[in-house]
Amino acid sequence: MTREFGATAWGRAWLKMIEPVLITGPPDRDLPRARALARRAIEDLAIETNQVTVRLTERGHEHKITLNIPTWNREEQNVVARTIGQAASSWSGDLPDHLVTELTSAGVSITPPIGEITATSDTGEASRRHVLAICYALVQKVDEEPVVAVRLRMPRVTAPHSGGSASDDMLALADIDPRTFYATIIL
């Protein structure tokens, strides 16, 4: 039997963020409801850079909700690019599960803490249950396409400013290794 959520190491990393291993206190009643919403109420899941936008319909009310996923810092980005670039010669386009272990061992968290994910909704504040439901749907998407886990945490690249230096969300040209650049550009 295959897992519905967390079938790959990439998806399990996101699942652990939602369902911590060490649970103290009473069971979290939002989790089963969120899984049910992820199965039947989420449509039009769209991922762009570090944002996940969905249309969620619950009890006849439609919500458009966007999650903002924090990006890795520059040091983490460099570790990810180096690790994936080194492994690129041995895989065929999808990200192998062993890279999760390598990145974690190098001090890079695949997911941000759930408390650092911000949500906006067109109907006001997004409920915790809705955020969890979107995260479950995201786990399924990451299981289908592990590269999504990397895309979500990489910062948005903007056009360079004329006459100035690169902004904080851009990688300096000197930081690009031409031997691994083309392997990581497909992310």
C-alpha positions as CSV (number, residue, x, y, z in Angstrom):
1,M,0.0,0.0,0.0
2,T,1.4,3.4,-1.0
3,R,1.2,6.4,1.3
4,E,-1.3,9.1,0.5
5,F,0.9,11.8,2.0
6,G,4.7,11.6,2.3
7,A,5.4,8.9,-0.3
8,T,8.9,10.3,-1.0
9,A,11.6,11.6,1.4
10,W,10.8,15.1,0.1
11,G,7.1,14.8,0.9
12,R,7.9,13.2,4.3
13,A,10.0,16.2,5.2
14,W,7.0,18.5,4.6
15,L,4.7,16.0,6.4
16,K,7.0,16.1,9.5
17,M,6.6,19.8,9.6
18,I,2.8,19.4,9.7
19,E,2.8,16.4,12.0
20,P,5.7,16.6,14.4
21,V,7.0,13.3,15.7
22,L,6.9,14.3,19.3
23,I,3.3,15.4,20.0
24,T,2.6,16.5,23.5
25,G,-0.8,17.2,24.8
26,P,-4.2,16.2,23.4
27,P,-4.5,15.1,19.7
28,D,-4.6,17.9,17.2
29,R,-8.2,17.8,15.9
30,D,-7.3,20.0,13.0
31,L,-5.2,17.4,11.3
32,P,-7.9,14.9,10.3
33,R,-10.1,17.7,9.1
34,A,-7.2,19.2,7.2
35,R,-6.4,15.9,5.5
36,A,-10.1,15.6,4.5
37,L,-10.1,19.1,3.0
38,A,-6.8,18.4,1.1
39,R,-8.5,15.3,-0.5
40,R,-11.8,16.9,-1.5
41,A,-11.9,20.7,-1.1
42,I,-8.7,22.1,-2.7
43,E,-8.7,23.0,-6.4
44,D,-6.4,25.0,-8.7
45,L,-3.2,24.5,-6.6
46,A,-0.6,26.9,-8.2
47,I,3.0,27.2,-7.2
48,E,5.0,30.3,-8.1
49,T,8.4,30.8,-6.6
50,N,7.8,30.8,-2.8
51,Q,4.0,31.1,-3.0
52,V,1.3,28.4,-3.0
53,T,-2.2,29.6,-4.1
54,V,-5.3,27.5,-4.0
55,R,-9.1,27.7,-4.2
56,L,-10.6,25.9,-1.2
57,T,-14.3,25.3,-1.0
58,E,-15.7,24.4,2.4
59,R,-19.4,24.2,3.3
60,G,-20.3,26.1,0.1
61,H,-17.9,28.9,0.8
62,E,-15.0,29.4,-1.6
63,H,-11.7,30.9,-0.4
64,K,-8.7,31.9,-2.4
65,I,-5.7,31.4,0.0
66,T,-2.0,32.0,-0.6
67,L,0.7,30.6,1.5
68,N,4.1,32.5,1.6
69,I,6.9,30.0,2.1
70,P,10.1,31.5,3.6
71,T,13.2,31.1,1.4
72,W,16.6,29.6,2.4
73,N,19.2,32.1,3.4
74,R,22.2,32.6,1.0
75,E,24.4,30.0,2.8
76,E,21.6,27.4,2.6
77,Q,21.0,28.2,-1.1
78,N,24.7,27.7,-1.8
79,V,24.6,24.3,0.0
80,V,21.5,23.2,-1.9
81,A,23.0,24.3,-5.3
82,R,26.3,22.6,-4.6
83,T,24.6,19.3,-3.3
84,I,22.1,19.1,-6.2
85,G,24.8,20.1,-8.7
86,Q,27.1,17.4,-7.5
87,A,24.4,14.7,-7.7
88,A,23.0,15.9,-11.1
89,S,25.3,13.6,-13.1
90,S,23.8,10.5,-11.4
91,W,20.1,11.2,-11.7
92,S,17.7,11.5,-14.6
93,G,15.8,14.8,-13.9
94,D,13.9,14.0,-10.7
95,L,15.4,14.6,-7.3
96,P,16.4,11.4,-5.6
97,D,15.4,10.9,-1.9
98,H,19.0,10.6,-0.7
99,L,19.5,14.3,-1.3
100,V,17.1,15.0,1.6
101,T,19.5,13.2,3.9
102,E,22.5,15.0,2.5
103,L,20.9,18.4,2.8
104,T,19.7,17.7,6.3
105,S,23.1,16.5,7.3
106,A,24.6,19.7,5.9
107,G,22.3,21.7,8.2
108,V,19.7,22.7,5.6
109,S,16.0,22.2,6.6
110,I,13.9,21.1,3.6
111,T,10.9,22.9,5.1
112,P,10.5,26.0,7.2
113,P,8.8,25.8,10.6
114,I,5.0,26.0,10.1
115,G,4.9,29.1,12.3
116,E,7.0,30.9,9.7
117,I,4.6,30.3,6.8
118,T,2.2,33.2,6.4
119,A,-1.2,33.0,4.8
120,T,-3.5,35.5,3.1
121,S,-7.1,34.9,2.2
122,D,-9.5,36.8,0.1
123,T,-12.1,36.3,2.8
124,G,-10.1,37.5,5.7
125,E,-7.7,35.5,7.9
126,A,-7.0,31.9,6.8
127,S,-7.9,29.4,9.5
128,R,-5.2,27.0,10.8
129,R,-7.2,24.1,9.4
130,H,-7.1,25.7,5.9
131,V,-3.3,26.3,6.1
132,L,-2.8,22.7,7.2
133,A,-5.0,21.4,4.4
134,I,-3.0,23.4,1.8
135,C,0.2,21.9,3.3
136,Y,-1.2,18.4,3.0
137,A,-2.0,19.1,-0.7
138,L,1.5,20.5,-1.1
139,V,2.9,17.3,0.4
140,Q,1.1,15.4,-2.4
141,K,2.4,17.8,-5.0
142,V,6.0,17.4,-3.7
143,D,5.6,13.7,-3.7
144,E,4.7,13.9,-7.4
145,E,7.4,16.4,-8.3
146,P,10.2,16.6,-5.6
147,V,11.8,19.6,-7.3
148,V,8.8,21.6,-6.1
149,A,10.3,21.4,-2.6
150,V,13.5,23.1,-3.8
151,R,11.6,25.7,-5.9
152,L,9.5,26.7,-2.9
153,R,12.5,27.6,-0.8
154,M,14.6,29.4,-3.4
155,P,14.2,33.1,-3.5
156,R,12.6,34.9,-6.4
157,V,15.2,36.3,-8.9
158,T,14.5,39.8,-10.0
159,A,16.0,41.8,-12.8
160,P,19.4,43.4,-11.9
161,H,19.4,47.1,-11.0
162,S,21.2,49.3,-13.5
163,G,24.5,50.6,-12.2
164,G,24.2,48.9,-8.9
165,S,25.2,45.7,-7.3
166,A,23.0,42.6,-7.1
167,S,20.2,42.8,-4.6
168,D,19.9,40.4,-1.6
169,D,17.6,38.1,-3.5
170,M,20.0,37.5,-6.4
171,L,23.0,35.3,-6.7
172,A,26.2,37.1,-7.6
173,L,27.7,36.0,-10.9
174,A,31.0,35.1,-9.0
175,D,29.0,32.6,-6.9
176,I,27.9,30.6,-10.0
177,D,29.9,27.4,-10.7
178,P,29.8,26.9,-14.5
179,R,30.3,23.1,-14.0
180,T,27.0,22.8,-12.0
181,F,25.0,25.8,-13.3
182,Y,23.1,24.0,-16.0
183,A,22.2,21.1,-13.8
184,T,20.6,23.4,-11.2
185,I,19.0,25.8,-13.7
186,I,16.2,23.3,-14.4
187,L,15.0,23.7,-10.8
